């Protein structure tokens, strides 16, 4: 854990093995059921949707009549966890790591008007993930993010981060029109592709990243659709 904390300080992010196999399988089952139920409703309750592999969603969503653009708005992607789900997301290893990287008190942060746990369902090459930005440029300024992959663990699918960017300043701009959260700033500079890192992960790994770390959720090329959970903590002053 101390090594991961040093990585966080140096790079602005760190990966840490947090969940054992049974706990991860619980999180995986919950997440898959959450997304499948949503897709089922968005496909007019076509029962064939439940037989389709979520990993191949980018290949079959049109054929199955899923109204994707209207379906995956933030209001459908957030909830407030209860019971075992809440306990796992606040597991001791996460609390200990947060205490190491931030000495003050942290409180759970929720997107305004939404719950504090969200998912992202990213089709490759479809522009589902927002362009390069950082949490400090939007409503989530100051938060420490906990990013948990459910489907997609390789460097073809995971979140892309710019190591060390939390220690630098970058030019940003406010897009005139964007399909993501209104009012969020985006990177105005060109950063070469080799500056980004997509960490190689395993089931049960979690990424923590700094509010000033540049990152993008988008995936250009991958054989699967990615699914991940994300939630955040904010210093209480």
Steps between C-alpha positions, in 0.01 A plus 500: 500500500789738572638435149161585351491820706838602360370436148197715575720785619736471202259419217166631620347152502563156644359151463437277798367148546196552720240227449538124534326275248168449687467873567584588141247245369232665713589839351512352151160332532345817637646715222406265217145470634473878536606562141303208353180618668552847357570367150195275520279799572666694218425218257128495580550199729614275218595181691769411245712783643570291810659231282751736338855536642551844653862495379366497142244775556665724238427230241132437577339806655357629171370159393323459833337841472668660800444876516856556618534879484191559707567212736841565654447846643643565846158467665497132399863434592506599868358369824556512875632158614357316795580183694790279393566711191563808713715302743722366221546841336614632839719198571783554748774487236346797320460698820859427601639608165298822501634576848857456375466725195288765674561582862181701556140384521336374181126476442302313237434719197187464288433654160243777555152353492630146454628214716867456584570181303506517123586270213644563156423276206746583222466369146831509309522763228159651578606806702322382814774622734559869559812664349811580704425702810551491876261506793620844607349647182143410584243450774715228660793732573720371782376142503710185520355244259470127555479320162403132501501296175230235458548410131823594324831478686763537228676809364248492214210578730592665829489871573778706337700723737789742453763419767630805687236733355371579850820700556466714185269763357325459167289722278133414490185620326123477531346320201210684337311174465571162654295191579659468843451714812436863409752747642790257530831620360708287263869491414595762240855375443614212284659221701672219307348155522811357665447733799190306602505182704220243511590279798490123468266376771357181644163420653492660845742782414400861553647823364511811720568827322565859602250778419761679285604191301418524132303201376248386244239227524479457122619183326592510131580135431410192702342160433245554779270757657639613836305523824636664813375648825620833637444692821674789670606651830552869573696674777281657767623841599 
